[in-house]
Amino acid sequence: MIYYVYILQSVKAGRYYIGVTNNVRRRLQEHNGGLSKSSAPYAPYTLVRVERYARAQEAYQRELFLKGKKSKRIIEKIIQSSPDVLAEQEVGIPTLQSRGSASKRWDSVGRANDS
C-alpha cells in the first residue's frame, strides 16, 4: 500500500496541518467538512504539499520530523522544496507547490538531497 504525507494550509488562518493517509482526496474532504476535530476550527484547507512513501513507517517518520519543526519558516521552506510530482499525479489534486520546483529534495527524515 502507498502512504502519503500531506501538508494542508488553512485558507482563513494560514496555519498548517500535517498528516499521513493512504487517500489524500478523502482526507482533504474530511478536513474541509469539519470531520477532523483538531483541524475543524481552521477549515477550509488547501493542499500545499504531498509526498509518497512505500511503507507506513517511512511516512510516519516523515510526519514526526515535520511536526517537530515548530518554525513556520522551516515548514514553508519544505513546502517550497521540489514537489513529489508522482504523488501529486496519483492523488489527482494539484498542490500550490506545483507552480515550480526548487533545487532540493528531502528524504524521509528531512535531510536535503541535491537533485
C-alpha positions in Angstrom: 0.0 0.0 0.0 1.2 3.5 -0.7 1.1 6.2 2.0 1.2 9.9 1.7 2.4 12.7 4.0 0.4 15.7 3.3 0.5 19.4 4.3 -2.6 21.5 4.3 -2.8 25.2 4.8 -5.9 26.9 6.3 -7.3 29.4 3.9 -8.6 31.7 6.6 -5.9 31.3 9.3 -2.8 30.4 7.3 -2.0 27.6 9.8 -0.5 24.3 8.6 -1.8 20.8 9.2 0.4 17.8 8.6 -0.9 14.2 8.4 -0.5 10.7 6.9 -3.0 8.9 4.8 -3.5 6.4 2.1 -6.2 8.5 0.5 -5.3 12.3 0.2 -8.5 13.2 -1.6 -10.7 11.7 1.2 -8.7 13.2 4.0 -8.9 16.7 2.4 -12.6 16.3 2.1 -12.8 15.2 5.8 -10.7 18.2 6.9 -12.8 20.6 4.9 -16.0 19.0 6.1 -15.1 19.5 9.7 -14.8 15.8 10.4 -11.3 16.1 11.9 -11.8 17.6 15.4 -8.3 19.2 15.6 -8.4 20.9 12.3 -12.2 21.9 12.1 -11.9 25.4 13.5 -9.4 26.4 10.8 -11.2 25.0 7.7 -11.3 25.3 4.7 -7.9 23.9 3.7 -5.8 23.9 0.6 -3.3 21.0 -0.2 0.1 22.6 -0.3 2.4 19.5 -0.4 2.1 15.8 -0.8 4.9 13.2 -0.5 4.7 9.5 -1.5 6.1 6.6 0.6 6.0 2.9 0.0 6.0 2.0 3.7 3.8 3.3 6.6 6.9 3.5 8.9 8.6 5.9 6.5 5.6 8.1 6.2 5.1 8.3 9.9 8.8 9.1 10.5 8.5 12.0 8.0 5.3 13.2 9.7 7.1 13.2 13.1 10.0 15.1 11.6 7.7 17.7 10.1 5.6 18.1 13.2 8.8 18.5 15.2 9.6 21.7 13.2 7.9 24.4 15.2 9.1 27.1 12.9 6.6 28.2 10.3 9.6 29.4 8.2 11.1 25.9 8.1 7.8 24.3 7.1 7.4 26.9 4.3 10.9 26.1 3.1 10.0 22.4 3.0 6.8 23.2 1.1 8.7 25.2 -1.4 11.3 22.4 -2.0 10.9 20.1 -5.0 7.4 18.7 -5.1 6.7 14.9 -5.3 5.2 15.1 -8.8 4.3 11.4 -8.9 2.4 11.7 -5.7 0.5 14.8 -6.9 -0.4 12.9 -10.1 -1.6 9.9 -8.1 -3.9 11.8 -5.8 -5.2 14.0 -8.6 -5.1 17.2 -6.6 -2.6 19.8 -7.7 -0.9 21.5 -4.9 0.1 25.1 -4.6 3.6 23.8 -4.8 3.1 22.6 -8.4 3.9 26.0 -9.8 7.6 25.4 -9.8 10.4 23.5 -8.1 13.4 24.3 -6.2 16.8 22.6 -6.4 16.4 20.5 -3.2 14.6 17.2 -2.5 14.1 15.9 1.0 14.5 12.4 2.2 12.2 10.6 4.6 13.7 12.2 7.7 14.1 15.7 6.3 17.7 15.7 5.0 18.1 17.8 1.9 19.4 16.0 -1.2 20.6 17.8 -4.3 18.8 16.5 -7.4 
